[in-house]
Amino acid sequence: MNTLRNKVQLIGRLGQDPEIVTLESGKKLAKFSLATNDTYKDATGEKVENVQWHNLVAWNKTAEIIEQYVTKGKEIAIEGKLTSRSYDDKDGQKRYITEVVVNELLMLGK
């Protein structure tokens, strides 16, 4: 059996322009959200559309490409890995976030 891997593949549209951060080291970080749609028929035969929002981050060269070419509404395909982390918010409450770290990016459409 092959080794199990943490791998995520998504195709969707950006909900807003990416947030680009340049760190003190000069590395770039892109943060953005991606909407994926799933359509099915419910028990009554009525069409139902389910939209899921995914938090994504990209580093270095991928972040630079995103900064230059990817904007709100753009359709993209990504491959990456799922990560979870926690942080303390401004009120001292522990918050948890799950996001996809993008390894590969393919721009779709026009």
C-alpha positions as CSV (number, residue, x, y, z in Angstrom):
1,M,0.0,0.0,0.0
2,N,1.2,3.5,-0.8
3,T,1.9,5.9,2.1
4,L,-1.1,7.9,3.0
5,R,-0.6,11.6,2.2
6,N,-2.2,14.9,3.2
7,K,-3.3,16.2,-0.2
8,V,-6.1,18.6,-1.1
9,Q,-7.3,19.5,-4.6
10,L,-9.8,22.2,-5.2
11,I,-11.3,24.1,-8.1
12,G,-13.2,27.3,-7.3
13,R,-13.4,31.1,-7.4
14,L,-11.8,33.7,-5.2
15,G,-14.3,35.5,-2.9
16,Q,-12.1,38.6,-2.6
17,D,-8.7,39.9,-3.7
18,P,-5.8,38.0,-2.0
19,E,-4.2,39.7,1.0
20,I,-0.4,39.9,0.3
21,V,2.0,40.2,3.2
22,T,5.8,40.7,2.8
23,L,7.7,39.5,5.9
24,E,10.8,41.1,7.3
25,S,12.8,38.3,5.7
26,G,11.5,39.4,2.2
27,K,9.3,36.3,1.9
28,K,5.8,36.8,0.6
29,L,2.6,35.3,2.0
30,A,-0.8,35.3,0.2
31,K,-4.0,34.7,2.1
32,F,-7.3,34.2,0.3
33,S,-10.6,32.4,0.3
34,L,-11.9,30.0,-2.3
35,A,-15.5,29.1,-2.9
36,T,-16.4,25.6,-4.2
37,N,-19.9,24.7,-5.3
38,D,-21.7,21.4,-5.1
39,T,-25.1,20.9,-6.8
40,Y,-27.5,18.0,-6.1
41,K,-31.2,17.2,-6.0
42,D,-32.9,16.8,-2.7
43,A,-35.6,14.2,-1.8
44,T,-38.3,16.3,-3.5
45,G,-36.2,16.5,-6.7
46,E,-35.4,20.2,-6.2
47,K,-32.0,21.4,-7.2
48,V,-29.8,22.5,-4.2
49,E,-26.5,24.3,-4.4
50,N,-24.1,24.1,-1.6
51,V,-21.2,26.6,-1.4
52,Q,-18.2,25.8,0.8
53,W,-15.6,28.4,1.6
54,H,-11.9,27.4,2.1
55,N,-9.1,29.4,3.7
56,L,-5.9,29.2,1.7
57,V,-2.3,30.4,2.1
58,A,0.6,30.4,-0.3
59,W,4.2,31.3,0.2
60,N,7.1,32.7,-1.8
61,K,7.0,32.3,-5.6
62,T,3.4,31.0,-5.5
63,A,2.4,34.0,-3.5
64,E,4.1,36.3,-6.0
65,I,2.2,34.7,-8.9
66,I,-1.0,35.1,-6.9
67,E,-0.2,38.8,-6.2
68,Q,0.4,39.4,-9.9
69,Y,-2.4,37.5,-11.6
70,V,-5.1,36.4,-9.3
71,T,-8.0,38.6,-8.3
72,K,-11.6,38.4,-6.9
73,G,-13.8,36.1,-9.0
74,K,-10.9,34.4,-10.8
75,E,-11.4,30.6,-11.2
76,I,-8.3,28.6,-10.1
77,A,-7.3,25.0,-9.4
78,I,-5.0,24.4,-6.5
79,E,-3.2,21.5,-4.9
80,G,-1.9,21.6,-1.4
81,K,-2.1,20.2,2.1
82,L,-4.5,20.7,4.9
83,T,-3.2,22.3,8.1
84,S,-4.7,23.4,11.4
85,R,-3.3,25.9,13.9
86,S,-4.4,27.9,16.9
87,Y,-3.8,31.4,18.1
88,D,-5.0,33.7,20.9
89,D,-7.2,36.6,19.7
90,K,-7.0,40.1,21.0
91,D,-9.4,39.2,23.9
92,G,-7.1,36.3,24.9
93,Q,-9.5,33.6,23.6
94,K,-7.9,30.6,21.9
95,R,-9.0,30.4,18.2
96,Y,-8.5,27.5,15.8
97,I,-8.2,27.7,12.0
98,T,-7.9,25.1,9.3
99,E,-6.4,26.2,6.0
100,V,-4.9,24.8,2.8
101,V,-1.3,25.5,2.2
102,V,-1.0,25.8,-1.6
103,N,1.8,23.9,-3.4
104,E,0.6,24.2,-7.0
105,L,-1.7,26.7,-8.7
106,L,-3.4,26.6,-12.1
107,M,-5.4,29.6,-13.4
108,L,-8.5,28.6,-15.3
109,G,-10.9,30.5,-17.6
110,K,-9.9,33.7,-19.3
